[in-house]
Amino acid sequence: MDFNRFEIEGPLEIIPRKLGDERGYFAEMFREDKFTEYAGKVSFVQESQSLSVRVGTIRGLHFQTNPMAQGKLVRCATGAILDVAVDIRHDSPTFGQWIAVELTPEKCNQLWVPAGFAHGFCTLLPDSIVSYKVTHYYSPECDKGVLWNDPAIGLAWPDVADAETLSGKDRIQPLLADLPAYFSVKD
């Protein structure tokens, strides 16, 4: 299992080692000991899944605030997505910067998005199923977001990204500049 870091401190791409033969393959998708070594001690309490039927479906940019701030371990079970994380820790030297990783079932890779980051994705193939393990339960009161195409963030969404697929909630999220200081590097 490989753990790839980014220039932004926090997110990790996790790539399992696949053992294959003519029947297919076997891969360890999660090992608490290895994960803790790279990401710190976390506990997953909920797993959710979404299906996006259309290519170019955009979901995000979402996060939850304290006391229900979520870290997310994201993987794509079918299809393919461009998965993104935006640093929204106000005192971070990388505040407003983002990373992106293509997640596919063939690669079996996952993205760890810690609390203090907004998360979103765009589907690259039809019928993409995304699975999320999270560190706190969903809380409507703590559910927040930031505008998916905020020019201050400057996310490079893929050409297939289709704004018509946005939920009503995602169309009206605030700009990064209008977010309160929900998170700190010290959290």
C-alpha positions in Angstrom: 0.0 0.0 0.0 1.4 3.4 -1.1 0.5 6.7 0.5 1.2 9.7 -1.7 1.4 13.2 -0.1 0.7 16.5 -1.9 2.1 20.0 -1.6 -0.9 20.8 0.6 -0.5 19.2 4.0 -3.3 16.8 4.9 -4.8 15.0 2.0 -3.4 11.6 0.9 -3.8 9.4 -2.1 -3.8 5.7 -1.0 -2.9 3.1 -3.6 -3.3 -0.5 -2.6 -1.0 -3.3 -3.9 -3.0 -5.6 -6.2 -2.1 -9.3 -6.2 -3.5 -10.7 -9.5 -3.8 -13.8 -11.5 -6.0 -15.1 -14.3 -9.0 -15.0 -11.9 -8.7 -11.3 -11.1 -7.0 -9.7 -8.1 -7.0 -9.2 -4.4 -6.2 -5.9 -2.7 -6.2 -4.6 0.9 -8.2 -1.5 0.7 -7.8 -0.3 4.3 -5.3 -1.1 7.0 -5.8 0.9 10.2 -2.1 0.5 11.2 -0.8 1.9 7.9 -3.5 4.6 7.6 -2.8 5.8 11.1 0.9 6.0 10.3 0.2 8.5 7.6 -3.1 10.2 8.5 -3.1 10.0 12.3 -5.6 8.3 14.5 -9.2 8.5 13.1 -12.3 6.4 13.6 -14.8 5.9 10.8 -18.4 5.9 11.9 -20.5 6.0 8.7 -20.1 4.8 5.1 -22.2 6.4 2.4 -22.5 5.9 -1.4 -23.6 8.0 -4.3 -24.5 7.1 -7.9 -24.1 9.8 -10.6 -25.7 8.6 -13.8 -24.4 11.4 -16.2 -20.8 12.1 -17.3 -19.9 15.6 -16.0 -22.0 15.5 -12.8 -20.5 17.9 -10.3 -21.0 17.3 -6.5 -19.6 19.7 -4.0 -17.8 21.5 -2.7 -19.0 20.2 0.7 -17.8 20.1 4.3 -19.1 19.8 7.8 -18.2 22.2 10.7 -17.4 21.4 14.3 -18.4 19.6 16.3 -19.3 17.2 13.4 -16.4 18.1 11.1 -15.7 15.1 8.9 -12.7 13.5 7.5 -13.6 11.5 4.4 -11.9 8.4 2.8 -13.3 8.4 -0.8 -13.1 5.8 -3.5 -14.8 5.2 -6.8 -16.4 1.7 -7.1 -17.6 2.0 -10.7 -17.0 4.6 -13.4 -14.3 7.3 -12.7 -14.2 10.7 -11.0 -11.9 13.7 -10.6 -11.9 14.0 -6.8 -10.9 17.4 -5.3 -10.1 18.8 -1.9 -9.8 22.5 -1.1 -7.9 23.8 1.9 -10.3 26.0 3.9 -8.2 26.3 7.1 -8.1 30.1 7.4 -4.6 30.2 9.0 -3.1 27.7 6.6 -0.3 28.8 4.2 -2.2 26.9 1.5 -5.6 28.4 2.3 -7.8 28.3 -0.9 -5.4 25.9 -2.7 -6.6 22.6 -4.0 -5.5 19.1 -5.1 -7.2 16.7 -7.5 -6.9 13.0 -8.1 -8.6 10.7 -10.7 -10.1 7.8 -8.7 -11.0 4.6 -10.6 -11.9 1.1 -9.7 -9.1 -0.2 -11.9 -6.5 1.6 -9.9 -8.3 1.0 -6.6 -7.0 4.3 -5.3 -8.6 6.4 -2.6 -8.4 10.0 -1.4 -8.2 10.9 2.2 -9.8 14.4 2.7 -9.2 15.5 6.4 -11.5 17.9 8.3 -10.6 21.5 7.3 -11.0 20.7 3.6 -14.0 21.1 1.2 -14.6 18.1 -0.9 -16.2 17.6 -4.3 -15.9 15.6 -7.5 -16.9 15.5 -11.2 -17.8 12.2 -12.9 -15.7 11.2 -15.9 -17.7 8.2 -16.9 -21.5 7.4 -16.7 -22.9 5.5 -13.8 -20.1 6.4 -11.4 -20.5 5.1 -7.8 -18.6 6.8 -5.1 -18.2 5.4 -1.6 -17.2 7.6 1.4 -16.1 6.5 4.9 -16.5 9.4 7.3 -15.3 10.3 10.8 -18.5 11.9 12.0 -22.2 11.3 11.3 -23.9 13.5 8.8 -25.4 16.6 10.5 -27.7 18.9 8.6 -26.9 21.7 11.1 -23.2 21.5 10.3 -23.5 20.9 6.6 -21.8 23.7 4.7 -20.1 24.3 1.3 -18.2 26.7 -0.9 -19.1 27.6 -4.5 -17.8 25.0 -6.9 -16.4 27.5 -9.4 -15.2 30.3 -7.1 -12.6 32.1 -9.2 -10.5 32.7 -6.0 -10.0 28.9 -5.8 -9.6 28.4 -9.6 -10.3 24.7 -9.7 -9.4 23.2 -13.0 -12.6 21.1 -13.5 -12.4 18.7 -16.5 -13.9 19.7 -19.8 -16.9 17.4 -19.3 -18.0 19.3 -16.1 -21.6 20.3 -16.5 -23.0 23.0 -14.3 -26.5 21.9 -15.2 -25.9 18.8 -13.0 -25.4 20.8 -9.8 -27.9 20.5 -7.0 -29.9 23.5 -6.0 -27.8 23.7 -2.8 -24.5 23.6 -4.7 -25.6 26.4 -7.1 -25.8 28.9 -4.2 -22.9 28.1 -1.9 -20.9 31.1 -0.6 -17.6 32.2 -2.0 -14.4 31.3 -0.2 -13.9 34.9 0.9 -17.3 34.9 2.6 -16.7 31.7 4.7 -16.3 32.3 8.4 -13.0 30.9 9.9 -14.5 27.5 10.6 -11.1 25.6 10.6 -7.6 26.2 11.8 -4.4 24.3 11.2 -4.3 23.8 15.0 -7.6 21.9 14.9 
